[in-house]
Each structure stands twice: as structure tokens, then as C-alpha cells.
């Protein structure tokens, strides 16, 4: 982020989502997890890993951050029932 004229310019945030382990069961015996990264109204997500409680994504998510003072949220969801963890 750069400061220009008393205002913060937007920047790019890169987050490497590597893996999850021992995730909660959200379906009958398993889950279809994915990760969502948000900042304001900007949103990016990983691919869904089907039927896995110990998923490996190994993905880099890139998010344009307009206001660095706003919180960044990282949530893990299950695709089958759209249930947040």
C-alpha cells in the first residue's frame, strides 16, 4: 500500500491456502470444503475438494484490497450444504 496525498492507494494481497486438517463433518460422513477470502465486497475462493476432511488446496488467492483498514476474512465452507465453519 502506498500513501498519496493523505490517502492509501489500493494494493494486491496474495494468500497461499495450503491445507486443512481434521475439519468438521458437514454431510453424512464427510465434507466438500473450500476456502473463501473476502475484503469489503471483493471475494475469491479455492476449488472444492470433494469428500475430504483433510483437504490440500495448495492454491494462491489474489485479492485487490481497496481499503487496507477493512478486515480480511478467511472462511472455510462445505459445498454440499453451504455451511460455514
Protein Blocks (a to p, Z undefined) as FASTA:
>chain_A
ZZeehiacddddddddfbdehiacfbfmlccddddddehjbccdddddehiabbcfkpac
ddddfblmbccddddddfklopaZZ
